[in-house]
Amino acid sequence: MVAGLLPMVAFPALGLVDNPQRRFHWLEIEQVANWAHENTVEDAVFLFPDSGYNTLPGVFRARAERALYVDWKSRGQANYFPQFAVDWWKRWQDTRGGQWMVQEEDFSRLADLRVDYIVVRAEHALLGRNAEFRNSEYVVYWTR
């Protein structure tokens, strides 16, 4: 019994389990989600191109009730839907594995992929492009 319970205690203590409440600012992602829920159409598609392995895009998806083009956490659905694995991998590669520093010239490609909005961290904000929404952590741009 101890051997079965030991990982439940050891993994979080060693930092081997992602704990978003400890690592991330929830207020800012909830502000983005609230804005999206109130100001975009239900079938709008969002992309967090610079989110990497961060789980907050999933929080956004749940709170905003809006679709994500791709995010790291949704790859788990591949266990249940083999075709999803193919689609997810293609999208993950198309968006440079969550490490994409989007530039102005990328917006037409994103629109072609049917991404309506991109959400970047504030430190990756684009100069000269008007934001649809902004807070201390995130900037949202419309791709059109």
C-alpha positions, -999 to +999 in steps of 0.1 A: +000+000+000+028+024+008+045+017-025+013+026-043+008+059-024+045+070-024+044+084-060+014+105-051+034+123-025+069+120-041+061+133-076+046+166-065+073+171-039+100+165-065+084+189-090+075+161-114+038+170-117+026+202-133+008+223-107-007+253-126-020+269-094+015+272-081+032+282-114+008+305-132-013+336-128-049+325-132-064+360-131-049+371-164-060+340-184-095+342-169-096+379-181-087+368-216-113+340-214-140+364-202-132+388-230-133+360-256-166+346-242-183+381-243-168+395-275-162+367-300-185+343-319-189+308-305-170+292-333-140+314-331-107+296-331-078+307-309-041+299-309-015+304-282+016+302-305+042+309-278+026+287-250+049+257-253+040+230-228+019+254-207-015+241-196-032+275-195-046+274-230-067+245-218-080+267-189-088+293-215-107+268-236-128+257-207-135+292-193-141+309-227-160+280-243-139+286-275-119+263-296-081+261-297-063+253-330-038+232-310-023+231-276+000+208-257-025+194-232-050+182-258-026+157-272-039+133-246-070+128-267-048+109-291-051+079-268-088+076-276-090+089-312-061+077-335-070+101-363-069+130-338-032+121-331-025+126-368-043+160-369-029+171-336+007+163-346+003+182-380-011+212-362+016+211-335+043+210-362+025+238-382+027+260-352+063+252-343+055+232-312+043+261-291+075+280-296+063+303-324+072+340-321+045+352-345+054+381-367+032+404-388+038+384-420+024+352-403-011+366-399-023+357-434-010+321-430-028+319-397-060+331-413-056+304-440-054+278-412-087+292-400-073+307-368-093+337-359-073+351-329-038+346-316-030+351-279+007+359-272+024+366-239+028+404-234+066+402-239+060+390-274+035+418-284+038+430-319+047+467-323+024+485-347-005+460-347-037+469-328-047+445-301-082+434-296-076+428-259-046+432-236-037+427-200-005+424-180+003+389-193-014+385-227-022+403-259-049+391-283-048+399-320-074+392-347-058+375-377-079+392-404 
